[in-house]
Every structure is written in C-alpha cells, then in structure tokens.
Amino acid sequence: MWTALLLIVILLYVIFTRLFIIVEMREEVIQERLGKYKKTLKPGFHFMIPFVDRAAYHQEMREQVIDVPSQTCITKDNIEVAVDGLVYLKVMESYKASYGISNYKAAAVNLAQTTMRSEVGKLTLDDTFSEREQMNENIVREIDKAADPWGIKVLRYEIRNISPSREIVDTMEKQMEAEREKRADITNSEGHRQARINESIGEQQSQVLISEAQGQRQINEAKGRAAEIELVARSTARGIRRVAEAISRPGGEIAVKTKLVEQYIDEFGKIIQKSQVSVLPVETANLKTFFEGVGKISSHTTGTGTKAATKSKGGN
C-alpha cells in the first residue's frame, strides 16, 4: 500500500513539473515539442504537455562576465608576456544562442584569446602597456563580428594583467632606474644652468645699475662744475665791471698803474731772492732810477716843508 502511494506521489510530481514551468525574469527558455523548436518562453507562468513538450535550453539574459585565462603571447620585439582578461557579453537572441553554437561561452573565450595573441603580436612590449585601450577596442570588434551569428553581443573586453617574464622585469627595472638617473642628471644640469643664467643676469643687472649710478654721478659732478664755473664767471664778471667802473672814475687809471707796478715789483723781488744774478734789466733800472728820483723829491718836499714850519714858529 505504501509503495503504491509513493508511486502515485512520484507520478503526480513528474506530471506537475512537466505540466507547468515558471520562467524567471533574468532568463528565457527554449520550448521544444517532440524534439523540434516550438517557441521561446518569456518570463512568467507557462503550460506544457507532459512527455511531449520540454524546456530544452535556459538562456541567461543578463550581462555575463567571463574570465579569459592567462596565455603566453609574443610581442613584436620577440618578448614573451602572459596576458589574461575579462570579456563582457550578453545574449541578444535566445534561439541563435541555443542552436547557432553549442557553447557560446567557450567560443567567446577562445576567440578572445586568439584575437589577443594577434593584437599583442602587432605591438612592442612598451606599446602593450600604453596601447591597452586600443587593444581592448580591437578585440571587442573582432569578437563581436564573429559572435553575431550566435545571437551574442560582446559589450567590452578588458585586459587584466600583462606579465613579462622575470628576466624581462629585471631588465625593465634596470632600464627604468637608468632612465630615472638620466632624468635626475638632466634636472640637476638644468638647475645648474638656470642658476648660472640667473647669476649672470643678476651680475649684468648689477653692472647696469652701477654704470647708471656712475653715469648719474658724473652728470651730477658735471652739473656741479658747470654751476661752479658759472658762479666764478659771474663773480669775475662782476669784479671786472667794478674794476672798470673804478678805472673810469677820476684817479682810477693812476691807481691801476700803481697797483700793477707794485705787483711787478713784488714778483720781481721774489725772482731776485731766488736768483744769484745781480744784473737788472734796463726797464728795471729805469724804474729804480724813477723811484729814487721820486724818493728824493719826496724827501726834498718834506725838508722844505719842515724848514718853513720852523721859521714860522721862530717868527712868532
């Protein structure tokens, strides 16, 4: 009895599961009737004929991320690098994804690896790092072109890691260290050169300022000398005018001559004191005779005046 009841429960469960199907929102189901394509079941509740209809394929309609395993690629400059990545794709047509290819995921991965080897082989090692974005675009374009009959849309591809061999990494590190030292030397030399340029510019500006100051000082001195000369000239002119005015007055000419004679005698006396010669010029001798005569006349005049004064006192 319990055996029969168990068989009935199992039969009812099988019939129930074959009679109804619930398609989730994230997928589509391919319905086959007697082994042939019937229709594509959209998300929701659907009836099926037990043992006649079956859900042949369940297709994920969300965007899928598929890991592309690491593989060895050879660059244009014959360097081996290990490259892996991620491919993002989405099923656009469930019918083509079910009947167009047996396993679209494996096909997409293999196609991505093949295209990636081809793209890496076109570039040098340095370019594989700098041209990663361009490589991604090229891989997406090639995979998408091949996956169109499968009802698959390749959205993007991302190269995850590019790993050269240990020997290449050591060589690159030494190259980068040499490049850094080179940039440091260039920076230091540029700094020294700029410092020398600044020093020369400062020295030049200092010399210019010094020369301008000297020029200004010379200009000021010249102006001072000019002003001094002008003042002396004005004073001399005023003195000359006064002398001329004095000469034009009565007795002025005799005073000038007397002054000149005195200056002549003084200067000549200085010469005689320094000289050991006792000979006198004719003009000087005449001048001496003249003054001796003047002296005698003065003495005679003085004596006469004295006698007359004495007589006058005696008479009184």
BANU-644659 format. One record per residue (C-alpha): residue in three letters; residue number from 1; x, z negated, y negated. Coordinates in Angstrom, 2 decimals. Layout:
{"ALA",NUM,{X,Z,Y}}
...
***
This chain:
{"MET",1,{0.00,0.00,0.00}}
{"TRP",2,{2.73,-0.95,-2.49}}
{"THR",3,{4.63,2.18,-1.55}}
{"ALA",4,{1.63,4.37,-2.31}}
{"LEU",5,{1.09,2.60,-5.62}}
{"LEU",6,{4.71,3.11,-6.55}}
{"LEU",7,{4.50,6.80,-5.70}}
{"ILE",8,{1.37,7.14,-7.85}}
{"VAL",9,{3.11,5.45,-10.83}}
{"ILE",10,{6.13,7.71,-10.49}}
{"LEU",11,{3.90,10.79,-10.28}}
{"LEU",12,{1.95,9.76,-13.35}}
{"TYR",13,{5.17,9.10,-15.31}}
{"VAL",14,{6.56,12.51,-14.39}}
{"ILE",15,{3.31,14.24,-15.32}}
{"PHE",16,{3.08,12.30,-18.58}}
{"THR",17,{6.65,13.08,-19.61}}
{"ARG",18,{6.20,16.72,-18.70}}
{"LEU",19,{2.82,16.97,-20.41}}
{"PHE",20,{3.84,15.61,-23.81}}
{"ILE",21,{7.00,15.94,-25.89}}
{"ILE",22,{7.90,14.39,-29.22}}
{"VAL",23,{10.42,16.34,-31.33}}
{"GLU",24,{12.32,14.23,-33.80}}
{"MET",25,{12.80,15.13,-37.43}}
{"ARG",26,{16.51,15.87,-37.07}}
{"GLU",27,{16.19,18.45,-34.27}}
{"GLU",28,{14.43,21.49,-32.90}}
{"VAL",29,{13.54,22.14,-29.24}}
{"ILE",30,{13.53,25.47,-27.43}}
{"GLN",31,{10.47,25.72,-25.12}}
{"GLU",32,{10.71,27.91,-22.03}}
{"ARG",33,{7.81,28.93,-19.80}}
{"LEU",34,{8.70,29.94,-16.27}}
{"GLY",35,{12.36,30.40,-17.40}}
{"LYS",36,{11.59,32.59,-20.39}}
{"TYR",37,{11.69,31.73,-24.09}}
{"LYS",38,{8.26,30.62,-25.27}}
{"LYS",39,{8.75,29.19,-28.78}}
{"THR",40,{10.74,26.83,-30.95}}
{"LEU",41,{9.19,23.40,-31.24}}
{"LYS",42,{9.43,21.86,-34.69}}
{"PRO",43,{9.45,18.08,-35.33}}
{"GLY",44,{6.21,16.47,-34.16}}
{"PHE",45,{3.99,15.98,-31.06}}
{"HIS",46,{3.60,18.89,-28.62}}
{"PHE",47,{1.76,19.57,-25.29}}
{"MET",48,{3.46,21.27,-22.37}}
{"ILE",49,{2.26,22.44,-18.97}}
{"PRO",50,{3.93,20.34,-16.31}}
{"PHE",51,{6.20,22.26,-13.92}}
{"VAL",52,{5.59,25.42,-15.98}}
{"ASP",53,{7.00,24.62,-19.41}}
{"ARG",54,{10.23,22.83,-20.10}}
{"ALA",55,{12.35,21.79,-23.07}}
{"ALA",56,{15.37,23.98,-22.41}}
{"TYR",57,{17.57,23.18,-25.45}}
{"HIS",58,{17.68,20.44,-28.07}}
{"GLN",59,{19.46,21.63,-31.18}}
{"GLU",60,{20.80,19.21,-33.85}}
{"MET",61,{19.69,20.50,-37.26}}
{"ARG",62,{21.75,18.13,-39.36}}
{"GLU",63,{25.19,18.98,-40.66}}
{"GLN",64,{27.77,18.25,-37.98}}
{"VAL",65,{31.41,17.26,-38.30}}
{"ILE",66,{33.64,18.50,-35.52}}
{"ASP",67,{37.19,17.33,-35.08}}
{"VAL",68,{39.78,20.11,-34.69}}
{"PRO",69,{42.62,18.74,-32.51}}
{"SER",70,{46.20,18.90,-33.71}}
{"GLN",71,{48.15,22.00,-32.77}}
{"THR",72,{51.61,23.37,-33.39}}
{"CYS",73,{51.86,26.19,-35.92}}
{"ILE",74,{54.90,28.16,-37.08}}
{"THR",75,{55.25,28.84,-40.79}}
{"LYS",76,{56.58,31.97,-42.41}}
{"ASP",77,{60.06,30.42,-42.66}}
{"ASN",78,{60.03,29.60,-38.89}}
{"ILE",79,{59.35,25.87,-39.13}}
{"GLU",80,{57.07,24.14,-36.64}}
{"VAL",81,{54.33,21.93,-38.07}}
{"ALA",82,{51.47,20.07,-36.38}}
{"VAL",83,{48.15,20.75,-38.11}}
{"ASP",84,{44.71,19.28,-37.48}}
{"GLY",85,{41.48,19.34,-39.41}}
{"LEU",86,{37.73,18.95,-39.61}}
{"VAL",87,{35.08,21.66,-39.55}}
{"TYR",88,{31.64,21.10,-41.07}}
{"LEU",89,{28.85,23.28,-39.72}}
{"LYS",90,{25.09,23.42,-39.43}}
{"VAL",91,{22.67,25.12,-37.04}}
{"MET",92,{20.54,27.53,-39.05}}
{"GLU",93,{18.67,29.29,-36.19}}
{"SER",94,{17.95,27.34,-33.01}}
{"TYR",95,{17.20,30.48,-30.98}}
{"LYS",96,{20.60,32.08,-31.68}}
{"ALA",97,{22.43,28.79,-31.19}}
{"SER",98,{20.76,28.42,-27.78}}
{"TYR",99,{21.01,31.95,-26.45}}
{"GLY",100,{23.73,33.54,-28.58}}
{"ILE",101,{26.58,31.40,-27.23}}
{"SER",102,{26.96,28.83,-24.51}}
{"ASN",103,{28.79,26.17,-26.62}}
{"TYR",104,{28.99,26.85,-30.32}}
{"LYS",105,{30.95,23.65,-30.99}}
{"ALA",106,{33.82,24.61,-28.68}}
{"ALA",107,{33.74,28.16,-30.05}}
{"ALA",108,{33.93,26.89,-33.64}}
{"VAL",109,{36.86,24.61,-32.79}}
{"ASN",110,{38.82,27.35,-31.01}}
{"LEU",111,{38.12,29.83,-33.77}}
{"ALA",112,{39.23,27.28,-36.38}}
{"GLN",113,{42.50,26.69,-34.51}}
{"THR",114,{43.19,30.41,-34.17}}
{"THR",115,{42.45,31.09,-37.84}}
{"MET",116,{44.51,28.08,-38.89}}
{"ARG",117,{47.56,29.33,-36.96}}
{"SER",118,{47.16,32.71,-38.61}}
{"GLU",119,{46.89,31.23,-42.13}}
{"VAL",120,{49.84,28.88,-41.65}}
{"GLY",121,{51.96,31.78,-40.43}}
{"LYS",122,{51.44,33.55,-43.75}}
{"LEU",123,{52.95,30.71,-45.81}}
{"THR",124,{56.24,28.90,-46.08}}
{"LEU",125,{56.46,25.18,-45.43}}
{"ASP",126,{56.31,24.28,-49.12}}
{"ASP",127,{53.32,26.54,-49.66}}
{"THR",128,{51.37,24.95,-46.79}}
{"PHE",129,{51.19,21.76,-48.85}}
{"SER",130,{50.44,23.38,-52.20}}
{"GLU",131,{48.08,26.09,-50.93}}
{"ARG",132,{45.92,23.83,-48.76}}
{"GLU",133,{42.74,24.55,-50.72}}
{"GLN",134,{43.22,28.29,-50.37}}
{"MET",135,{43.85,27.92,-46.64}}
{"ASN",136,{40.60,25.97,-46.26}}
{"GLU",137,{38.64,28.70,-48.02}}
{"ASN",138,{40.18,31.43,-45.86}}
{"ILE",139,{39.45,29.53,-42.63}}
{"VAL",140,{35.83,28.92,-43.67}}
{"ARG",141,{35.35,32.58,-44.50}}
{"GLU",142,{36.75,33.77,-41.16}}
{"ILE",143,{34.82,31.27,-39.03}}
{"ASP",144,{31.58,31.88,-40.90}}
{"LYS",145,{31.91,35.61,-40.39}}
{"ALA",146,{32.35,35.19,-36.62}}
{"ALA",147,{29.66,32.48,-36.28}}
{"ASP",148,{26.86,34.44,-37.93}}
{"PRO",149,{25.55,35.89,-34.58}}
{"TRP",150,{25.41,32.33,-33.22}}
{"GLY",151,{22.99,31.14,-35.88}}
{"ILE",152,{25.68,28.76,-37.19}}
{"LYS",153,{26.66,28.28,-40.83}}
{"VAL",154,{30.18,26.94,-41.45}}
{"LEU",155,{29.96,24.90,-44.64}}
{"ARG",156,{33.60,23.91,-45.14}}
{"TYR",157,{36.87,23.23,-43.42}}
{"GLU",158,{39.37,20.54,-44.32}}
{"ILE",159,{42.99,20.43,-43.17}}
{"ARG",160,{43.54,16.79,-42.42}}
{"ASN",161,{47.25,16.50,-41.64}}
{"ILE",162,{50.27,18.80,-41.85}}
{"SER",163,{53.10,17.09,-39.99}}
{"PRO",164,{56.53,18.74,-39.74}}
{"SER",165,{58.99,17.60,-37.08}}
{"ARG",166,{61.17,14.51,-37.63}}
{"GLU",167,{64.25,16.64,-38.34}}
{"ILE",168,{62.37,18.66,-40.94}}
{"VAL",169,{61.04,15.48,-42.54}}
{"ASP",170,{64.58,14.08,-42.83}}
{"THR",171,{65.77,17.35,-44.36}}
{"MET",172,{62.88,17.35,-46.82}}
{"GLU",173,{63.58,13.75,-47.79}}
{"LYS",174,{67.23,14.59,-48.46}}
{"GLN",175,{66.15,17.63,-50.45}}
{"MET",176,{63.70,15.55,-52.48}}
{"GLU",177,{66.36,12.91,-53.10}}
{"ALA",178,{68.77,15.60,-54.30}}
{"GLU",179,{66.02,17.04,-56.48}}
{"ARG",180,{65.31,13.61,-57.98}}
{"GLU",181,{69.01,13.07,-58.69}}
{"LYS",182,{69.16,16.51,-60.25}}
{"ARG",183,{66.17,15.75,-62.49}}
{"ALA",184,{67.71,12.39,-63.39}}
{"ASP",185,{71.00,14.07,-64.34}}
{"ILE",186,{69.14,16.67,-66.37}}
{"THR",187,{67.14,13.94,-68.09}}
{"ASN",188,{70.30,11.96,-68.86}}
{"SER",189,{72.09,15.04,-70.18}}
{"GLU",190,{69.08,15.92,-72.29}}
{"GLY",191,{69.06,12.37,-73.63}}
{"HIS",192,{72.79,12.52,-74.48}}
{"ARG",193,{72.35,15.94,-76.07}}
{"GLN",194,{69.40,14.74,-78.13}}
{"ALA",195,{71.38,11.63,-79.14}}
{"ARG",196,{74.29,13.79,-80.31}}
{"ILE",197,{71.91,16.06,-82.15}}
{"ASN",198,{70.30,13.06,-83.83}}
{"GLU",199,{73.73,11.66,-84.75}}
{"SER",200,{74.84,15.00,-86.20}}
{"ILE",201,{71.58,15.33,-88.12}}
{"GLY",202,{72.00,11.79,-89.42}}
{"GLU",203,{75.61,12.49,-90.41}}
{"GLN",204,{74.56,15.71,-92.09}}
{"GLN",205,{71.79,13.95,-94.00}}
{"SER",206,{74.24,11.18,-94.94}}
{"GLN",207,{76.75,13.73,-96.27}}
{"VAL",208,{73.98,15.47,-98.17}}
{"LEU",209,{72.88,12.18,-99.73}}
{"ILE",210,{76.49,11.27,-100.55}}
{"SER",211,{77.13,14.68,-102.12}}
{"GLU",212,{73.87,14.44,-104.06}}
{"ALA",213,{74.86,10.96,-105.27}}
{"GLN",214,{78.33,12.18,-106.26}}
{"GLY",215,{76.83,15.17,-108.00}}
{"GLN",216,{74.40,12.93,-109.83}}
{"ARG",217,{77.25,10.57,-110.75}}
{"GLN",218,{79.33,13.47,-112.08}}
{"ILE",219,{76.33,14.72,-114.01}}
{"ASN",220,{75.80,11.26,-115.47}}
{"GLU",221,{79.52,10.97,-116.33}}
{"ALA",222,{79.49,14.40,-117.93}}
{"LYS",223,{76.42,13.46,-119.92}}
{"GLY",224,{78.17,10.23,-120.95}}
{"ARG",225,{81.33,12.07,-122.01}}
{"ALA",226,{79.26,14.64,-123.86}}
{"ALA",227,{77.38,11.87,-125.64}}
{"GLU",228,{80.71,10.15,-126.41}}
{"ILE",229,{82.23,13.36,-127.75}}
{"GLU",230,{79.13,13.95,-129.79}}
{"LEU",231,{79.32,10.45,-131.29}}
{"VAL",232,{83.05,10.82,-132.03}}
{"ALA",233,{82.43,14.21,-133.60}}
{"ARG",234,{79.64,12.82,-135.70}}
{"SER",235,{81.83,9.87,-136.77}}
{"THR",236,{84.73,12.18,-137.53}}
{"ALA",237,{82.46,14.47,-139.49}}
{"ARG",238,{81.13,11.54,-141.48}}
{"GLY",239,{84.71,10.33,-142.14}}
{"ILE",240,{85.79,13.79,-143.24}}
{"ARG",241,{82.78,14.08,-145.51}}
{"ARG",242,{83.60,10.71,-147.06}}
{"VAL",243,{87.28,11.69,-147.50}}
{"ALA",244,{86.20,14.93,-149.08}}
{"GLU",245,{83.87,13.07,-151.38}}
{"ALA",246,{86.68,10.65,-152.30}}
{"ILE",247,{89.09,13.53,-152.97}}
{"SER",248,{86.58,15.25,-155.22}}
{"ARG",249,{86.43,12.17,-157.44}}
{"PRO",250,{88.96,11.59,-160.30}}
{"GLY",251,{92.37,10.45,-158.96}}
{"GLY",252,{91.40,11.27,-155.40}}
{"GLU",253,{93.91,14.11,-154.98}}
{"ILE",254,{96.84,11.92,-156.14}}
{"ALA",255,{95.73,9.16,-153.76}}
{"VAL",256,{95.67,11.61,-150.86}}
{"LYS",257,{99.10,12.90,-151.61}}
{"THR",258,{100.43,9.37,-152.00}}
{"LYS",259,{98.90,8.44,-148.66}}
{"LEU",260,{100.45,11.46,-146.99}}
{"VAL",261,{103.84,10.65,-148.43}}
{"GLU",262,{103.59,7.08,-147.19}}
{"GLN",263,{102.68,8.24,-143.68}}
{"TYR",264,{105.53,10.74,-143.79}}
{"ILE",265,{108.00,8.06,-144.80}}
{"ASP",266,{106.75,5.65,-142.14}}
{"GLU",267,{107.04,8.22,-139.39}}
{"PHE",268,{110.38,9.43,-140.61}}
{"GLY",269,{111.62,5.84,-140.75}}
{"LYS",270,{110.66,5.38,-137.11}}
{"ILE",271,{112.63,8.51,-136.24}}
{"ILE",272,{115.68,7.31,-138.20}}
{"GLN",273,{115.64,3.95,-136.42}}
{"LYS",274,{115.72,5.62,-133.03}}
{"SER",275,{118.26,8.27,-134.04}}
{"GLN",276,{122.06,7.82,-134.53}}
{"VAL",277,{122.30,10.72,-137.03}}
{"SER",278,{122.77,9.83,-140.73}}
{"VAL",279,{122.18,13.32,-142.13}}
{"LEU",280,{118.97,13.71,-144.08}}
{"PRO",281,{117.05,16.91,-144.65}}
{"VAL",282,{117.03,18.42,-148.16}}
{"GLU",283,{113.38,17.62,-148.59}}
{"THR",284,{114.02,14.02,-147.69}}
{"ALA",285,{116.98,13.76,-150.03}}
{"ASN",286,{114.96,15.21,-152.84}}
{"LEU",287,{112.18,12.85,-152.00}}
{"LYS",288,{114.63,9.92,-152.06}}
{"THR",289,{116.01,11.04,-155.47}}
{"PHE",290,{112.45,11.35,-156.66}}
{"PHE",291,{111.60,7.81,-155.63}}
{"GLU",292,{114.87,6.45,-157.02}}
{"GLY",293,{114.04,8.05,-160.35}}
{"VAL",294,{110.55,6.62,-160.16}}
{"GLY",295,{112.09,3.22,-159.45}}
{"LYS",296,{114.44,3.46,-162.43}}
{"ILE",297,{111.60,4.46,-164.68}}
{"SER",298,{109.54,1.60,-163.41}}
{"SER",299,{112.45,-0.85,-163.98}}
{"HIS",300,{113.11,0.55,-167.45}}
{"THR",301,{109.47,0.33,-168.30}}
{"THR",302,{109.31,-3.21,-167.03}}
{"GLY",303,{112.50,-4.24,-169.01}}
{"THR",304,{111.30,-2.75,-172.25}}
{"GLY",305,{108.03,-4.47,-171.94}}
{"THR",306,{109.78,-7.78,-171.34}}
{"LYS",307,{112.07,-7.46,-174.42}}
{"ALA",308,{109.15,-6.57,-176.62}}
{"ALA",309,{107.26,-9.59,-175.43}}
{"THR",310,{110.32,-11.83,-176.16}}
{"LYS",311,{110.72,-10.52,-179.65}}
{"SER",312,{107.11,-11.04,-180.30}}
{"LYS",313,{107.33,-14.65,-179.23}}
{"GLY",314,{110.51,-15.20,-181.40}}
{"GLY",315,{108.83,-13.85,-184.45}}
{"ASN",316,{106.06,-16.13,-184.08}}
***
